[in-house]
Amino acid sequence: MRYFLRKPPKGTHPLAPALLTFLLPGVGQIINNQVGKGFLCLFIFIMIGVFIFDNLIIGFIIVGLPILIDAYLIGKKCYEGKAVGKWEFF
């Protein structure tokens, strides 16, 4: 009888970057070791979400939600031990 050992996950749980991104968009990407992308996401959120729409809630729905989904999906790839590029989305 053969037993297959599963590799232990690497990195943080994918919910951690997603929750941090909910609090401040871009932080989840930084936690996922995508620092440049994280600062770019934060800059885009501030410029488009806050200044153009002039409403934080609408800005979060339009700009922050895709950033949140990206932080979770990239975090999941890191957690599973898959290779992730510095600027990879989703």
Wavefront OBJ file of the C-alpha trace (Angstrom):
o trace
v 0.000 0.000 0.000
v 1.395 3.394 -0.955
v 0.847 6.564 0.918
v 1.244 9.881 -0.778
v 2.225 12.765 1.363
v 0.852 16.097 0.392
v 3.296 18.975 0.254
v 2.727 21.532 2.984
v 1.373 24.828 1.678
v 3.764 27.727 1.191
v 3.101 31.319 2.103
v 0.135 32.810 3.854
v -3.449 31.646 3.541
v -5.174 33.313 0.553
v -7.760 34.979 2.779
v -5.090 37.076 4.522
v -4.143 39.124 1.426
v -7.814 39.397 0.459
v -8.796 40.792 3.865
v -5.888 43.217 3.873
v -6.848 44.357 0.374
v -10.383 44.965 1.615
v -8.956 47.332 4.223
v -6.493 49.041 1.873
v -6.335 48.040 -1.807
v -2.856 46.997 -2.887
v -1.678 45.652 0.468
v -2.664 42.093 -0.465
v -0.466 42.255 -3.536
v 2.423 43.448 -1.378
v 1.834 40.514 1.004
v 1.878 38.214 -2.054
v 5.384 39.549 -2.831
v 4.200 41.702 -5.744
v 5.366 45.021 -4.305
v 5.370 47.133 -7.476
v 1.961 45.844 -8.470
v 0.642 46.557 -4.967
v 1.714 50.198 -5.040
v 0.316 50.552 -8.564
v -3.037 49.109 -7.428
v -3.123 51.521 -4.498
v -2.309 54.455 -6.783
v -5.008 53.423 -9.292
v -7.547 53.012 -6.497
v -6.806 56.470 -5.136
v -6.752 58.202 -8.519
v -9.746 56.530 -10.142
v -11.775 55.376 -7.180
v -11.590 58.460 -5.023
v -10.829 61.423 -7.266
v -12.755 60.548 -10.428
v -15.825 58.946 -8.872
v -15.601 61.190 -5.786
v -17.138 58.388 -3.746
v -15.191 55.761 -1.827
v -17.933 53.087 -2.030
v -18.407 53.353 -5.801
v -14.638 53.527 -6.239
v -14.202 50.335 -4.234
v -16.849 48.480 -6.237
v -15.405 49.499 -9.604
v -11.669 49.489 -8.820
v -11.160 47.780 -5.458
v -13.199 44.646 -6.100
v -11.037 43.416 -9.023
v -7.942 44.182 -6.916
v -9.436 42.134 -4.054
v -10.208 39.179 -6.343
v -6.693 39.349 -7.761
v -5.142 39.338 -4.276
v -7.127 36.220 -3.349
v -6.405 34.289 -6.558
v -2.691 35.116 -6.578
v -2.546 34.304 -2.851
v -4.146 30.946 -3.598
v -1.497 30.202 -6.243
v 1.277 31.131 -3.789
v -0.331 29.009 -1.079
v -0.425 26.022 -3.432
v 3.265 26.496 -4.213
v 2.766 27.544 -7.838
v 5.096 30.036 -9.475
v 3.719 33.568 -9.687
v 5.214 36.427 -11.704
v 5.793 39.860 -10.189
v 3.126 41.441 -12.441
v 0.808 38.455 -12.934
v -2.900 39.176 -12.662
v -5.584 36.647 -11.713
l 1 2 3 4 5 6 7 8 9 10 11 12 13 14 15 16 17 18 19 20 21 22 23 24 25 26 27 28 29 30 31 32 33 34 35 36 37 38 39 40 41 42 43 44 45 46 47 48 49 50 51 52 53 54 55 56 57 58 59 60 61 62 63 64 65 66 67 68 69 70 71 72 73 74 75 76 77 78 79 80 81 82 83 84 85 86 87 88 89 90
